[in-house]
Amino acid sequence: MAKNGYKVFDSDTHVGPVMEVLDKYIGAAEKEKLKGWEAFKSTSKHGLSNYNKGQRVYRRRLGTAAAEATPAGYMAGFTGPQTARKPHPDVDIDVKTRIADMDFEGVDVNLLLPSGWFGTWTAGEDVSLEAAMYRAYHRWMNDYCAAYPDRLGGVLLVSSRDVEGSLKEIERWGKSRWAWGVLPYAPYGTPLDHPDLEPIWAAAQAHDLVIALHTFTVMPPYAPGGLDNWENLFLQRSAAHPWCGMRNMASLIGAGLMDRYPNLRIATLEAGHGWLPFWLERIDEHAKTIKSALPELKQLPSEYARSGRYFQSIEAYEGEKLTSSVCDIVGDDILMYASDYPHGESHFPHTVDMVLDWKGMAEGRKRKLFWDNALKCYARCGLK
């Protein structure tokens, strides 16, 4: 498929999995443990369930002194863009409904990440349960993507609280057709550059898996600002995603990962992209003036970012002018098209058309944005 002559690789989409799907992938021991999570169980209007332990709610309107008295639910007050059609509610349950949505919008390939609620396992004290849920997720993804290996791929979930178990999962699934990256789950306050995580980065390189840095702002593990946002959803959603993207990519690049692992790739997802040029200039300056806070680096942070091993997904609403200016400054080989489907922030089914309508963007730049850069980022997909 190609829409208006462009193949489209969506570099940041999501999939539950709802518990009704995951149930057959977990054992009796996990089901018994989940009885203790009943207070955190949530059921959607479609009758599908998940867990929300660690969820934050935001009940203060800017300009008021205190939060509203009435409790607010998950993302209460957030409407998302108003579009002509919503994603199919069964995209977790029946993979064919996702493919139908992809075809309807004109998307060839989806990179899948778990939805924000899945970070709930980092809020529990039982690390063995967290690890078991990640193993179940991997088994399910293997089945979910199997019928469409050229259109669907995902990430391996790795836990900072169970590095040994995470390494076993990378070894088990790292050569699977669907496994294109690793997504680290580190509870709030755990630095991604911590040396305990070094074996995970080494395994990612060994298996040609990109490190996918993604933020989840109203569920754990929280982004910076996730616990300090003046109890306001507008401030939280506006600030936490980009700040987390900035901090995470700077910490891994600044820690020298790209020196120690010369074939390792890093991708920052769902954090916007307009900030990238100013941030590279800023961390370059501070890499020179605060050298004592870093290991010895062979290059400046911006040089690693431009090396062909760093990638970043766009937010389409940032528009043509800002996107083109970012490319003018940092080059055409970093940014990737993304929609955040099927979440409320997505402009589905209009996101592809939004970018196609950027008439002033050169064809070659647009092809890299829609397709070429994602192929380099998620190189294990094996597509051309």
Solvent accessible surface area in square Angstrom, and as a share of the most:
residue,aa,sasa,rsa
1,M,110,0.49
2,A,57,0.44
3,K,48,0.20
4,N,117,0.60
5,G,47,0.45
6,Y,27,0.10
7,K,82,0.35
8,V,0,0.00
9,F,0,0.00
10,D,2,0.01
11,S,0,0.00
12,D,2,0.01
13,T,0,0.00
14,H,1,0.00
15,V,1,0.01
16,G,7,0.07
17,P,0,0.00
18,V,18,0.10
19,M,14,0.06
20,E,86,0.39
21,V,19,0.11
22,L,0,0.00
23,D,65,0.34
24,K,163,0.69
25,Y,29,0.11
26,I,14,0.07
27,G,33,0.32
28,A,86,0.67
29,A,63,0.49
30,E,29,0.13
31,K,83,0.35
32,E,102,0.46
33,K,78,0.33
34,L,11,0.05
35,K,132,0.56
36,G,63,0.61
37,W,23,0.08
38,E,101,0.45
39,A,96,0.75
40,F,66,0.27
41,K,86,0.37
42,S,44,0.28
43,T,90,0.52
44,S,54,0.35
45,K,188,0.80
46,H,106,0.47
47,G,43,0.42
48,L,28,0.14
49,S,4,0.02
50,N,41,0.21
51,Y,7,0.03
52,N,40,0.20
53,K,50,0.21
54,G,31,0.30
55,Q,47,0.21
56,R,50,0.18
57,V,47,0.27
58,Y,18,0.07
59,R,78,0.28
60,R,48,0.18
61,R,168,0.61
62,L,80,0.40
63,G,85,0.82
64,T,55,0.32
65,A,110,0.85
66,A,70,0.55
67,A,41,0.32
68,E,92,0.41
69,A,101,0.79
70,T,103,0.60
71,P,112,0.70
72,A,24,0.19
73,G,43,0.41
74,Y,113,0.43
75,M,27,0.12
76,A,45,0.35
77,G,77,0.74
78,F,74,0.31
79,T,106,0.62
80,G,15,0.14
81,P,35,0.22
82,Q,146,0.65
83,T,31,0.18
84,A,90,0.70
85,R,84,0.31
86,K,128,0.54
87,P,27,0.17
88,H,71,0.31
89,P,63,0.40
90,D,50,0.26
91,V,10,0.06
92,D,12,0.06
93,I,88,0.45
94,D,57,0.29
95,V,24,0.14
96,K,132,0.56
97,T,20,0.12
98,R,0,0.00
99,I,14,0.07
100,A,54,0.42
101,D,1,0.00
102,M,6,0.03
103,D,65,0.34
104,F,114,0.47
105,E,6,0.03
106,G,5,0.05
107,V,4,0.02
108,D,12,0.06
109,V,2,0.01
110,N,3,0.01
111,L,0,0.00
112,L,0,0.00
113,L,0,0.00
114,P,0,0.00
115,S,18,0.11
116,G,10,0.09
117,W,19,0.07
118,F,0,0.00
119,G,0,0.00
120,T,0,0.00
121,W,2,0.01
122,T,10,0.06
123,A,35,0.27
124,G,5,0.05
125,E,168,0.75
126,D,53,0.27
127,V,47,0.27
128,S,64,0.41
129,L,3,0.02
130,E,1,0.01
131,A,12,0.09
132,A,5,0.04
133,M,0,0.00
134,Y,6,0.02
135,R,89,0.33
136,A,0,0.00
137,Y,0,0.00
138,H,0,0.00
139,R,71,0.26
140,W,10,0.03
141,M,0,0.00
142,N,53,0.27
143,D,79,0.41
144,Y,12,0.04
145,C,2,0.01
146,A,68,0.52
147,A,73,0.56
148,Y,54,0.21
149,P,51,0.32
150,D,79,0.41
151,R,48,0.18
152,L,0,0.00
153,G,0,0.00
154,G,0,0.00
155,V,0,0.00
156,L,0,0.00
157,L,2,0.01
158,V,2,0.01
159,S,2,0.01
160,S,24,0.15
161,R,80,0.29
162,D,37,0.19
163,V,29,0.17
164,E,121,0.54
165,G,20,0.19
166,S,7,0.04
167,L,53,0.26
168,K,131,0.55
169,E,14,0.06
170,I,1,0.00
171,E,119,0.53
172,R,136,0.50
173,W,24,0.08
174,G,0,0.00
175,K,133,0.57
176,S,23,0.15
177,R,98,0.36
178,W,8,0.03
179,A,0,0.00
180,W,0,0.00
181,G,0,0.00
182,V,0,0.00
183,L,2,0.01
184,P,20,0.12
185,Y,3,0.01
186,A,15,0.11
187,P,30,0.19
188,Y,100,0.38
189,G,66,0.64
190,T,43,0.25
191,P,65,0.41
192,L,17,0.08
193,D,60,0.31
194,H,66,0.30
195,P,99,0.62
196,D,88,0.45
197,L,5,0.02
198,E,44,0.20
199,P,56,0.35
200,I,1,0.01
201,W,1,0.00
202,A,38,0.30
203,A,17,0.13
204,A,0,0.00
205,Q,49,0.22
206,A,74,0.57
207,H,17,0.08
208,D,59,0.31
209,L,2,0.01
210,V,0,0.00
211,I,0,0.00
212,A,0,0.00
213,L,4,0.02
214,H,18,0.08
215,T,6,0.03
216,F,15,0.06
217,T,2,0.01
218,V,4,0.02
219,M,2,0.01
220,P,8,0.05
221,P,20,0.13
222,Y,28,0.11
223,A,1,0.00
224,P,10,0.06
225,G,25,0.24
226,G,0,0.00
227,L,84,0.42
228,D,104,0.54
229,N,13,0.07
230,W,180,0.63
231,E,72,0.32
232,N,9,0.05
233,L,24,0.12
234,F,132,0.55
235,L,50,0.25
236,Q,2,0.01
237,R,45,0.16
238,S,66,0.42
239,A,59,0.46
240,A,1,0.01
241,H,17,0.08
242,P,35,0.22
243,W,106,0.37
244,C,6,0.04
245,G,2,0.02
246,M,22,0.10
247,R,88,0.32
248,N,10,0.05
249,M,0,0.00
250,A,23,0.18
251,S,28,0.18
252,L,0,0.00
253,I,1,0.00
254,G,7,0.07
255,A,17,0.13
256,G,3,0.03
257,L,1,0.01
258,M,4,0.02
259,D,33,0.17
260,R,111,0.40
261,Y,25,0.09
262,P,83,0.52
263,N,107,0.55
264,L,2,0.01
265,R,23,0.09
266,I,0,0.00
267,A,0,0.00
268,T,1,0.01
269,L,0,0.00
270,E,15,0.07
271,A,3,0.02
272,G,6,0.06
273,H,0,0.00
274,G,24,0.23
275,W,25,0.09
276,L,0,0.00
277,P,16,0.10
278,F,108,0.45
279,W,33,0.11
280,L,2,0.01
281,E,112,0.50
282,R,128,0.47
283,I,22,0.11
284,D,15,0.08
285,E,88,0.39
286,H,68,0.31
287,A,10,0.08
288,K,114,0.48
289,T,87,0.51
290,I,81,0.41
291,K,129,0.55
292,S,116,0.75
293,A,75,0.58
294,L,58,0.29
295,P,68,0.43
296,E,150,0.67
297,L,31,0.16
298,K,164,0.69
299,Q,77,0.34
300,L,57,0.28
301,P,5,0.03
302,S,8,0.05
303,E,79,0.36
304,Y,1,0.00
305,A,0,0.00
306,R,104,0.38
307,S,52,0.33
308,G,37,0.35
309,R,40,0.14
310,Y,0,0.00
311,F,1,0.00
312,Q,1,0.00
313,S,1,0.00
314,I,3,0.02
315,E,31,0.14
316,A,6,0.05
317,Y,146,0.56
318,E,37,0.17
319,G,20,0.19
320,E,45,0.20
321,K,183,0.78
322,L,73,0.36
323,T,0,0.00
324,S,22,0.14
325,S,45,0.29
326,V,2,0.01
327,C,6,0.04
328,D,100,0.52
329,I,96,0.49
330,V,6,0.04
331,G,30,0.29
332,D,43,0.22
333,D,59,0.31
334,I,4,0.02
335,L,1,0.01
336,M,0,0.00
337,Y,0,0.00
338,A,6,0.05
339,S,10,0.07
340,D,8,0.04
341,Y,10,0.04
342,P,32,0.20
343,H,47,0.21
344,G,46,0.44
345,E,51,0.23
346,S,9,0.06
347,H,46,0.21
348,F,4,0.02
349,P,13,0.08
350,H,66,0.30
351,T,3,0.01
352,V,0,0.00
353,D,62,0.32
354,M,53,0.24
355,V,0,0.00
356,L,18,0.09
357,D,87,0.45
358,W,18,0.06
359,K,162,0.69
360,G,69,0.66
361,M,13,0.06
362,A,68,0.52
363,E,101,0.46
364,G,46,0.44
365,R,45,0.16
366,K,10,0.04
367,R,89,0.32
368,K,63,0.27
369,L,4,0.02
370,F,1,0.00
371,W,22,0.08
372,D,53,0.27
373,N,1,0.01
374,A,0,0.00
375,L,29,0.14
376,K,104,0.44
377,C,0,0.00
378,Y,0,0.00
379,A,43,0.34
380,R,47,0.17
381,C,1,0.01
382,G,59,0.57
383,L,38,0.19
384,K,196,0.83
